[in-house]
Amino acid sequence: LQQPQGAKARGNGNDDTEENGGVPLMTKAPRISLYFYKLSDFVAFCQGKHSASGKLKNPEVIYLPALPLIVSLSDKSSEITTFIDKTRQNNTKIIIALPYIMRGKAAEAFKKNYENLAKLSDGFLLGNIGDSEIIEDLSEKTGTQLPKLHGDYSFNVTNRETAAYFSKSFESIALLP
């Protein structure tokens, strides 16, 4: 968990900071992340047909849902990989959001498609700690590099100590207020 590039901590008691009510001041434009629940919205965004397309250019991160993506990958006529590749060429990271509870057919489909999903993405957004073990096992079994892991709000991280614990193995973690 690193301070965003260009952000300056304020009001944290350090000698080199100024008091600002504890609110970080950004010296650069804010970083934009988009979470698409439906792949059709992602495709529309890439085609410039989504209402946010003109307003939110070049987001830093786009989150895509794992299960619809798996279904789309099995459809040979789907152009989803083309849109993902073009998006990544624009320096936007693609993070695949796993379901909060993954078991049964969903878990089997994820395991079967793990290598393709890992190649298409810049990491996985996890809804629970058990998914990190599954991904570690799959990476080991397939001989692929462990992808970057991101913890979603459902990890219930509310303090600095818990954030520090997760920062040892996660690229990022959502903090609850």
C-alpha positions in Angstrom: 0.0 0.0 0.0 1.9 3.0 -1.3 0.9 6.5 -1.3 -0.4 7.4 -4.8 2.2 9.0 -7.0 1.8 12.8 -6.8 -0.1 12.7 -3.5 1.3 14.4 -0.4 0.2 13.3 3.0 -1.1 16.1 5.1 -1.9 16.3 8.8 -0.2 13.0 9.7 2.2 14.4 12.3 5.3 14.2 10.1 7.7 17.2 10.2 7.5 17.7 6.5 3.7 18.0 6.2 1.2 20.8 6.7 -2.0 20.5 8.6 -5.0 20.1 6.2 -7.6 18.4 8.3 -6.0 15.0 7.6 -7.1 15.1 3.9 -4.4 14.2 1.4 -3.9 16.9 -1.3 -3.4 15.7 -4.8 -0.9 17.6 -6.9 -1.8 15.7 -10.1 -5.0 14.8 -11.8 -7.0 12.1 -9.9 -6.6 8.5 -11.1 -9.7 7.0 -12.6 -10.8 3.4 -12.1 -13.9 1.9 -13.8 -15.7 -1.2 -12.7 -17.9 -2.8 -15.4 -20.5 -5.3 -14.1 -21.5 -6.2 -17.7 -19.0 -6.9 -20.5 -21.5 -5.2 -22.9 -20.9 -1.9 -21.1 -17.1 -2.4 -21.3 -17.4 -3.0 -25.1 -19.7 0.1 -25.5 -17.1 2.1 -23.5 -14.3 0.9 -25.8 -16.4 1.7 -28.9 -17.2 5.2 -27.6 -20.9 4.4 -27.3 -21.1 4.4 -23.5 -22.2 7.6 -21.7 -18.9 7.7 -19.8 -16.7 7.2 -22.9 -16.1 10.9 -23.7 -15.8 12.0 -20.1 -13.4 9.4 -18.7 -10.6 9.0 -21.2 -7.7 6.7 -20.4 -8.7 5.3 -17.0 -5.8 3.8 -15.0 -7.7 0.6 -14.2 -10.7 -1.2 -15.5 -12.3 -4.0 -13.5 -14.1 -6.7 -15.5 -16.3 -9.5 -14.0 -14.6 -13.0 -14.2 -17.6 -15.2 -14.9 -19.1 -13.3 -17.9 -15.5 -13.0 -19.2 -15.1 -16.8 -19.0 -18.3 -17.3 -20.9 -17.2 -14.7 -23.5 -13.8 -16.4 -24.0 -15.6 -19.7 -24.9 -17.5 -17.8 -27.6 -15.1 -17.9 -30.6 -17.0 -15.0 -32.3 -16.5 -12.7 -29.2 -14.2 -9.7 -29.7 -13.7 -9.2 -26.0 -10.0 -10.1 -26.2 -9.4 -7.5 -28.9 -11.0 -4.8 -26.7 -8.9 -5.9 -23.7 -5.7 -5.9 -25.8 -6.4 -2.4 -27.2 -7.3 -1.1 -23.7 -4.0 -2.5 -22.3 -2.0 -0.9 -25.1 -3.3 2.5 -23.8 -1.6 1.8 -20.5 -4.9 0.9 -18.8 -4.6 -2.0 -16.4 -7.3 -4.7 -16.7 -8.1 -6.4 -13.3 -10.5 -9.3 -13.3 -12.9 -9.2 -10.4 -13.7 -12.6 -9.0 -17.1 -13.3 -7.5 -17.3 -12.9 -3.7 -18.2 -16.6 -3.3 -16.7 -18.9 -5.9 -17.6 -22.6 -5.7 -19.1 -25.4 -7.8 -19.3 -24.8 -11.5 -18.0 -21.2 -11.2 -14.9 -22.4 -9.4 -14.3 -25.1 -11.9 -14.7 -22.7 -14.8 -12.3 -20.3 -13.2 -9.7 -23.0 -12.7 -10.1 -24.3 -16.2 -9.6 -20.8 -17.7 -7.1 -19.5 -15.2 -4.1 -19.3 -17.6 -6.1 -17.4 -20.2 -7.5 -15.0 -17.6 -4.0 -14.4 -16.2 -2.6 -13.6 -19.6 -5.4 -11.2 -20.5 -5.2 -9.3 -17.2 -2.9 -7.3 -14.9 -4.2 -9.1 -11.8 -7.2 -10.2 -9.9 -9.6 -8.4 -7.5 -10.4 -10.8 -4.7 -13.5 -10.8 -2.6 -12.2 -13.2 0.1 -8.9 -14.4 1.4 -9.5 -18.0 0.2 -9.3 -16.9 -3.4 -5.6 -16.0 -2.9 -4.8 -19.6 -2.0 -6.6 -20.9 -5.1 -4.7 -18.5 -7.3 -1.4 -19.4 -5.6 -2.1 -23.1 -6.2 -3.1 -22.5 -9.8 0.0 -20.4 -10.5 2.2 -23.1 -9.1 0.4 -26.0 -11.0 0.5 -24.1 -14.3 4.0 -22.7 -13.8 2.8 -19.2 -14.3 4.0 -16.1 -12.5 1.7 -15.2 -9.5 -0.5 -12.3 -10.7 -0.9 -9.1 -8.8 -3.7 -9.5 -6.2 -6.0 -6.7 -5.1 -8.3 -6.9 -2.1 -11.9 -5.7 -2.5 -13.9 -3.8 0.2 -15.2 -7.2 1.5 -11.9 -7.7 3.3 -13.2 -5.2 5.8 -9.9 -3.4 6.2 -10.5 -0.4 8.5 -7.1 0.3 10.1 -3.4 0.7 9.2 -2.3 -2.5 10.9 -4.6 -4.7 8.8 -3.7 -2.8 5.7 0.0 -3.4 6.5 -0.7 -7.1 6.9 -2.4 -7.4 3.5 0.2 -5.2 1.8 2.7 -8.0 2.2 1.0 -10.1 -0.5 -1.5 -7.7 -2.2 -0.8 -5.0 -4.7 -3.7 -2.9 -3.3 -6.5 -3.2 -0.8 -9.7 -1.3 -0.4 -10.0 0.6 2.8 -13.3 1.1 4.6 -14.0 4.5 6.2 
